[in-house]
Amino acid sequence: MKAAVVSSFDTVPHYEEFPAPDATAPHALLVDVLAAGLHPRVLAQADGSHYTSTDELPLVPGIDGVGRGRDGVLRYFVLPDTALGAMAEQTVIDTRRSIVLPEGCDPVLIAAAMNPAMSSWIALRQRTHFPAGANVLILGATGSAGQMAVQVARLFGAGQIIAVGRDAARLAALPALGATATVLLDADDAASARRLADAAADVDVVLDYLWGAPTSAAMTTLATHRADPRRPLTWIEIGSVAGSTTQIPSAAFRSIPLQLVGSGQGSVSARDILAVLPALVQEIIAGTFTVDVRPVPLADVEQAWADAPRSAQRIVLVP
Ligand SMILES: NC(=O)c1ccc[n+]([C@@H]2O[C@H](COP(=O)([O-])OP(=O)(O)OC[C@H]3O[C@@H](n4cnc5c(N)ncnc54)[C@H](OP(=O)(O)O)[C@@H]3O)[C@@H](O)[C@H]2O)c1
């Protein structure tokens, strides 16, 4: 069969022959892949930099997707850490890590939306208490996951939804998705901090997709500009597009009731991740979310890899 194959962590995947898999284990099912999302997590898997990387090569990347099994059923699936990922004509899924999809739904839409949408859905449902009316700030709101976070927060009945990012044009599109305020981070750090301080005095939860220097700066600003310094603030670390480490200001922890938690594979169990998927799929199929997606043939995987880091759209590979 044809697949996107990583033979070295220094080069992008190539479209080439790969041995067709067998599905022999209990609960294993061979599926014809219809769509597989090219998420940042997949880029990190393919260059060996993700924290789950085992260095095993060759590797077919892809952590989730939509496929049709030999039983004729359409499914969304999440793969375990495996060298045989979703970016192939066929893969092997564990049916316990899949959900059945209704006929007629769009595989490309589902493959594009599930990973970015589940980041905020899981964070707000499983890593904190987020009642309707609570206020959320999304740090790094202009990417696929940030845009979905704005919409998930709206669905969950958030009060204020403050979208923060550095791309003015993409930021300007977020009020239409539900953002009640936007804050531009630009080269003028002092002006960025002032805008953030003005907008975010009553925030209850931060969904952080950036980490690195912007997180350190934002944490200082938020901690020192609370309307009520006794109001708890939960900071949920989800992504790290601006750096894998950050400096945590000690004063932030001493001056306000600040709680820092992570949300992702490991800090949330596979069982808890799977538990949210049916409700999320239903919302995606119902058209609750605007999803910006670009389908690309699997044969064009090298071009997809070149485009992905600066693409405003979520690329989905279609075998
Ligand atoms: N833990 C989880 O459950 C989970 C699930 C999904 C995703 N994630 C993580 O969340 C992060 C975002 O994912 P994504 O799917 O949204 O990625 P994406 O679509 O590639 O978006 C990343 C966004 O970050 C912006 N950005 C990059 N560097 C920035 C900086 N220094 N300051 C401000 N904005 C910056 C980019 O905008 P520019 O145009 O300005 O560069 C882009 O809009 C990734 O780290 C991903 O691995 C985690």
The ligand as a Gaussian input file, in Angstrom:
#p B3LYP/6-31G(d) Opt

LIG

0 1
 N       -2.698000      19.258000      24.723000
 C       -3.620000      19.049000      23.802000
 O       -4.614000      18.384000      24.042000
 C       -3.463000      19.681000      22.455000
 C       -4.365000      19.415000      21.406000
 C       -4.227000      20.123000      20.205000
 C       -3.166000      21.020000      20.042000
 N       -2.275000      21.178000      21.062000
 C       -1.137000      22.103000      20.930000
 O       -1.639000      23.428000      20.838000
 C       -0.746000      24.223000      20.062000
 C       -1.526000      24.928000      18.962000
 O       -2.093000      23.951000      18.090000
 P       -2.864000      24.403000      16.773000
 O       -3.483000      23.188000      16.207000
 O       -3.719000      25.573000      17.027000
 O       -1.639000      24.892000      15.864000
 P       -1.676000      25.889000      14.622000
 O       -2.978000      25.781000      13.915000
 O       -0.422000      25.645000      13.878000
 O       -1.643000      27.330000      15.270000
 C       -0.565000      27.840000      15.971000
 C       -0.807000      29.338000      16.119000
 O        0.133000      29.864000      17.023000
 C        0.509000      31.152000      16.549000
 N        1.814000      31.474000      17.094000
 C        2.990000      30.859000      16.889000
 N        3.960000      31.439000      17.621000
 C        3.363000      32.436000      18.317000
 C        3.839000      33.423000      19.245000
 N        5.131000      33.462000      19.594000
 N        2.950000      34.308000      19.743000
 C        1.652000      34.275000      19.380000
 N        1.147000      33.375000      18.502000
 C        2.000000      32.481000      17.981000
 C        0.514000      31.006000      15.030000
 O        0.217000      32.243000      14.461000
 P        1.221000      33.107000      13.587000
 O        0.556000      33.246000      12.257000
 O        1.272000      34.375000      14.340000
 O        2.544000      32.389000      13.522000
 C       -0.681000      30.093000      14.810000
 O       -1.856000      30.846000      14.628000
 C        0.344000      23.276000      19.572000
 O        1.440000      23.348000      20.455000
 C       -0.318000      21.916000      19.671000
 O        0.610000      20.859000      19.788000
 C       -2.412000      20.548000      22.247000

